[in-house]
Amino acid sequence: MKPQVALNIALHPGQTERLIHLQQMFAQACNHLAPIVQQTRCWNRVALHHMAYRGLREQFPMLGSQMACNAIYSVSRTCRALYQNPSSPYALHKLGNGPLPQVLFLPQSPVYFDRHTLSLKNGRASMYTLDGRIKFNLDLTEAQEARFRSSRLREIVMSTQAAGLVLTFTFDDPQADDAEFDLRNADLPEYVLVTDNTPPPPVMPPLSLTPNKESLQ
């Protein structure tokens, strides 16, 4: 496994609510993309971006351009785990030429961030939400701080776990190539439902949020 740092996010209620709203809309955006993958059998990130980005931005303008790109990455990554991982029951060599199954991202699906949507400086994070950034402290050990200084960050994921919202930072492994990273780290996801070739789920309307000025601090 690649080097990782997982940190619980200590937030006040207003900030937690805003991140949950982001998580729910992110899942909706992924569900907008999933039928496109099913119909085209294309989950290459670049090709999917060319096919779906404009429609995704029109459907979910509140999500923002960079988060739309991250949703495309999430769907691409998930489908690699489903269709390319040899141990997956939905691997292409098991499906043959039949239709791909329907994939539904659950509301608690993880959210992928990047350097544009989450920054970290001196142990303080600045994180994108649907109605402005929130800022909070991350309790880093000396070893974790050294990891951030010495290694290139590969992936940032916010997930829901028993302890609450967790940020997981994954760092590059110079001894592994991209394809190995994609499959070795793409565990069969527990945050999606995979069913037979049924009609795609309806896309829920985007959430309407009122900015909470207090939680911008």
C-alpha positions in Angstrom: 0.0 0.0 0.0 1.1 3.6 -0.6 1.9 5.8 2.4 -1.2 7.3 3.8 -2.2 9.8 6.6 -5.8 9.5 7.9 -7.1 12.3 10.1 -10.4 12.8 11.8 -11.9 16.2 11.0 -12.8 18.2 14.1 -15.5 20.7 13.1 -18.3 22.7 14.6 -21.9 21.7 13.5 -22.2 24.3 10.8 -19.1 23.2 9.1 -20.0 19.5 9.3 -23.4 20.3 7.8 -21.8 22.0 4.8 -19.4 19.2 4.1 -22.3 16.7 4.3 -24.2 18.8 1.8 -21.2 18.8 -0.5 -20.9 15.0 -0.1 -24.6 14.5 -1.1 -24.3 16.6 -4.2 -21.0 15.0 -5.1 -22.8 11.6 -5.0 -25.6 13.0 -7.2 -23.1 14.2 -9.7 -21.5 10.7 -9.8 -25.0 9.3 -10.4 -25.4 11.6 -13.3 -22.2 10.2 -14.8 -22.8 6.5 -14.1 -25.4 5.9 -16.8 -23.0 7.5 -19.4 -20.4 4.9 -18.4 -23.0 2.2 -18.6 -24.1 3.2 -22.1 -20.7 3.9 -23.6 -18.6 1.4 -21.7 -16.0 4.2 -21.3 -14.6 5.1 -17.9 -11.3 6.5 -19.0 -11.0 9.8 -17.1 -10.0 12.0 -20.0 -12.5 10.5 -22.4 -15.3 10.7 -19.8 -14.4 14.3 -19.2 -14.8 15.2 -22.8 -18.1 13.4 -23.1 -19.8 14.5 -19.8 -18.2 17.6 -18.3 -20.4 20.2 -20.0 -23.6 18.4 -19.2 -22.4 17.9 -15.6 -21.7 21.6 -15.1 -25.1 22.5 -16.5 -26.9 20.0 -14.2 -24.9 20.9 -11.1 -23.7 24.5 -11.4 -23.3 24.8 -7.6 -20.7 22.1 -7.6 -18.1 24.2 -9.3 -15.7 23.4 -12.1 -13.0 21.7 -10.1 -15.4 19.5 -8.1 -17.0 18.5 -11.3 -13.6 17.3 -12.5 -13.2 15.4 -9.2 -16.6 13.7 -9.6 -15.5 12.5 -13.0 -12.3 11.2 -11.4 -14.3 9.4 -8.7 -16.5 7.6 -11.3 -13.5 6.7 -13.4 -11.7 5.3 -10.4 -14.7 3.4 -9.1 -15.4 1.8 -12.5 -11.7 0.7 -12.7 -12.2 -1.1 -9.4 -15.5 -2.7 -10.6 -14.6 -3.6 -14.2 -10.8 -4.0 -14.2 -10.0 -5.6 -10.9 -9.7 -9.3 -11.6 -11.3 -10.1 -8.2 -14.4 -8.1 -8.8 -17.6 -10.0 -9.6 -18.2 -7.4 -12.3 -14.8 -7.6 -14.0 -15.1 -7.4 -17.8 -13.7 -10.9 -18.4 -16.7 -12.2 -16.4 -19.3 -10.0 -18.0 -18.2 -10.7 -21.5 -20.0 -8.6 -24.1 -23.2 -8.3 -22.0 -24.4 -4.9 -20.7 -22.7 -3.3 -17.8 -24.6 -3.3 -14.5 -26.2 -0.2 -13.1 -24.0 1.6 -10.5 -25.6 3.8 -7.9 -23.4 6.0 -5.7 -24.8 6.3 -2.2 -25.1 9.6 -0.3 -22.2 8.7 1.9 -19.9 8.1 -1.0 -16.4 9.6 -0.6 -15.5 13.0 -1.9 -12.2 13.6 -3.8 -10.3 16.8 -3.3 -7.2 18.3 -4.9 -4.8 21.2 -4.3 -7.5 23.6 -5.7 -10.2 22.5 -3.4 -8.2 21.7 -0.2 -5.0 23.4 0.9 -3.0 22.8 4.0 -0.5 25.2 5.6 1.0 25.0 9.0 -1.5 22.4 10.2 -4.5 24.5 9.1 -6.8 23.3 6.3 -8.8 25.5 3.9 -11.6 23.3 2.3 -14.0 23.9 -0.5 -17.8 23.7 0.2 -20.8 24.6 -1.9 -21.1 28.0 -0.3 -17.6 29.1 0.5 -14.5 27.6 2.1 -14.2 26.5 5.7 -11.0 26.6 7.7 -10.0 24.3 10.5 -7.0 22.9 12.3 -5.6 19.4 11.6 -3.8 17.7 14.5 -0.6 16.5 12.8 2.2 14.6 14.5 5.8 15.4 13.7 6.1 12.3 11.6 3.0 13.3 9.6 4.2 16.8 9.1 7.5 15.4 7.8 5.5 13.2 5.3 3.8 16.3 3.9 7.1 18.1 3.5 9.0 15.2 1.9 6.4 13.4 -0.3 4.3 14.4 -3.2 0.6 14.2 -2.5 -1.3 11.9 -4.8 -4.9 11.8 -3.6 -7.2 13.4 -1.0 -10.4 11.7 0.1 -13.1 12.7 2.6 -15.0 9.7 3.8 -17.7 8.9 6.4 -16.5 6.5 9.0 -17.7 5.4 12.5 -15.7 8.2 14.1 -17.2 10.8 11.7 -15.7 12.6 8.7 -12.1 11.5 7.9 -9.6 13.0 5.5 -7.2 10.5 4.0 -4.1 11.8 2.2 -2.3 9.3 -0.1 1.3 10.0 -1.2 3.2 8.9 -4.3 5.1 5.7 -4.3 8.0 6.2 -6.8 8.3 2.4 -7.2 4.8 1.9 -8.6 3.3 3.2 -11.9 -0.1 4.7 -12.4 -1.9 1.5 -13.5 -0.6 -0.4 -10.5 -1.8 2.4 -8.2 -5.3 2.4 -9.8 -5.9 -1.3 -9.4 -4.0 -2.1 -6.3 -5.6 0.7 -4.3 -9.1 0.5 -5.9 -10.7 -1.8 -3.4 -14.1 -3.0 -4.3 -16.2 0.0 -3.1 -18.7 -0.4 -0.4 -20.3 3.0 -1.1 -22.0 1.9 -4.4 -24.9 -0.4 -5.2 -24.5 -2.5 -8.3 -27.6 -4.0 -9.9 -28.6 -5.7 -13.1 -29.2 -3.6 -16.2 -32.1 -1.5 -14.8 -33.0 2.0 -15.8 -30.7 4.6 -14.3 -31.9 6.3 -11.0 -33.4 9.7 -11.4 -31.1 12.6 -10.8 -32.1 14.5 -7.7 -32.3 18.3 -8.0 -29.3 20.1 -6.6 -29.5 21.2 -3.0 -30.3 24.8 -2.3 -28.1 26.2 0.5 -28.1 29.4 2.4 -24.5 30.5 3.2 -23.6 30.3 6.9 -21.4 33.3 7.4 -20.3 32.2 10.9 -18.8 28.9 9.5 -16.7 30.8 7.0 -14.3 31.8 9.8 
